């Protein structure tokens, strides 16, 4: 990884990044409390995307561990988790935040959200996708309790910790630094931050 | 419910059923071991559908209990679980089975699957949907263990037990009697069966 510059995912915004099969992407939780909603679309056909509901069966657990491969809605491997210094707490259960979420939380004005971020990032590379896949929510701490109840708690990832994913297909990734500032998704001070990433071989 | 005839969901097949807001649908696990993949689409706009990833946040748990309302991808209530004599074990985590699933399980020939069943049932009422939402898998026993691991076990629902869902919106439902016969989704004897349903006020 030495010598590969980190790039910024601005707080409250998303970036679209193309990767080739075999390349790796390291996503850094710079301040340790930022959730990064992550999507992956096959380059060859953007109706094939990374699917949490297919991946949970493939990996036979709720959330990926190092060595696990996430699969598409055609059950092909697309991203493998190859390293994780964050404590390993990520979420596959919850939808990306959206305008409706913030309306229900009482926002009278439009609020930045990961769903609009996804589609804006795709539009920036001239791509339209007909649905919003459920994202891999890196660093999100919403592990269900033994009784199946779910509560969103602050991330446990140390500042500067990261996850590294290897692309198994040529893919377009979208990374959204979640703008949630009304519940503690992004830490107890409710302040979304930048995150960072880098691509390497 | 007296006097309302039960209708059949044929083994390995799906049916499409329109319901009006306020109507109830009872889904009966006739032989006690059949999973029924269930989808709901808003009648007013078929890009608004029942979403497991939005519902898990709304109900704050992995799987609905009596009184819980499942929501759409616009976070509007669409179905409320109003009665359940099945033991309460249902799945929201796993994708519908599809041709890719059976290919990975070693099927050389095409195999009936819930994803194709969904789109065939929609086609029977002249509807096309651009994606395959993750279904509510009624009676499916795939509760994660405390360590987050997931294993598909036979249903626990007694023969003739049922769930009743109330429509909160005018909606089109699709119910698929899952054709899985290679793993014990539909019981240890790997034999999919009919299920039944009725609509009432």
Interface residues (C-beta under 8 A of the other chain):
Chain A: X47 X51 X52 X53 X54 X56 X57 X60 X61 X62 X63 X73 X74 X75 X76 X93 X94 X95 X98 X100 X101 X104 X130 X131 X132 X134 X143 X144 X146 X147 X148 X149 X150 X151
Chain B: X47 X51 X52 X53 X54 X56 X57 X60 X61 X62 X63 X73 X74 X75 X76 X93 X94 X95 X98 X100 X101 X104 X130 X131 X132 X134 X143 X144 X146 X147 X148 X149 X150 X151
